[in-house]
């Protein structure tokens, strides 16, 4: 019997990992955007969020997509650094091996508001981390 990556990860990762996978599938099928869990792919995600904002998409209509994109950015950080998802009170954060906490889901909301960047969050979170 083999253990999948999902089975061996902490339970706090289950929801964000699913949200990220859903975002990847939705972008592939709906927007023809390929997301491969690389830091470079976050450029496309930031541009997509910018486009939602420029089109005056109401926040309630974008909320689900933003959660997925935030979880996706968190998964990029987790996969690059060996970080872990942490959950409390329905909120989810990424804890990098150096002990810092990151909130990529809130950062996606900040992007939508015009003052955030998932790409820059990932850059900062992975700056001094060993690569996995």
N, C-alpha and C positions, 0 to 999 in steps of 0.2 A: 504494500500500500504506500502510495506517495502522498506527501503532505504538500498542499498547495501553499503559495505565499499567503493567501487570504486566511487559511486555517491557522497559520503559525503567528499571525499578527495579533496584537492586543485588540480586545473587543471595541475599544474606542475608535478603531480604524474602520470598522465595518460600514457605518453609515457614510463617512466621507469618501471611502474607496468606491462605494456604490454610486454616490452622487457624481464622482469624477468619471467613472466608467459610463454613466448615463450621458454626461456632457460630451464625452468623446464620441459616443454612438450618435447622439443627436446632431452634432456638428458634421460628422461624416455623412450622415444620411440627408440632413436638411440643408446644410450650408455648403456641402462639398468641401469642408475644411478638415484636413488631416491633423489630428493632434497625437503626438507620439511620446508624450511625457518627457520631452526635452525642454531645457530652459529656453531654447530658441523658439519653441512653439508658443511661448507666452507673449511674444511680439504679436502674433496673430490674435490671441485672446484679448490683449489690451486694445488692439485696433477694432475688434468686433464690439467690445463694450463701448468704445468711443462712438462707434456708428449707432449703437442703440441710443446713446445719449443724444447724438446729433439729430436723430429721427424723432426726438421727444417721446420716446417709449415711456409710458407710465411705469413708475416703480413697481406696482403690483404685478404688472405683466412681465417684468424682467426679473423679479425676485428669485424665481426658481432657477433660471439660467445663471444668475449671478452666484447663487449658492453652488451650483455645479462647477462653474469656472473657478471659484475660490477653492473648492475641494480639489479640483484638478491641479491648481498651483501648489496646494499643500502636498499632493501626491508627488509632484515634481521634486519638491524639497525632500520629502521622505525618501524617495528613491535615490537621490543624489548624495544624501548625507547620512542615511541610516537613522533619521529622526523618527519620532513616534507621534501618533495622534493622541491627544488628551481630550477628555470630554468632562464637562461639569455643567449641570443645570441646562442641558440642551445645547450649549455652545461647544464648539470644537476648535482646538488649537493644535499647532504643531510644536513639539519640543525638540529642538536640535540637540545633538550630543553634547554641546557646550552648555546646555541648561537654559538657553534662551527660549522664550515662548513667542510664537508668531501666530497671527490671526489672518490667514489668507482669505477666509470667507468674508470677514469684515473689509479686508482690502479690496475685494471685488466690488463691494458696495461703495467704497470710497472712489474707486475707478469710475463707477457709474455717475457719481456725484461730481466728477471732474478733478479730483485731487488725490489720485492713487495710481499705483501701477503694480500689477502682479509680477511683471518682469523684474522690476526693481526690487520688490520684496524678495523674490527668489534669489536675485543677485546678492542682496545683503545677507540672507539666511545661509547661503552656501559659500560665502566669501572665504572663510578660513576653515571650512570643513573638509575633512578627508573625503575623497570621492569614492563612491561605492559602485 
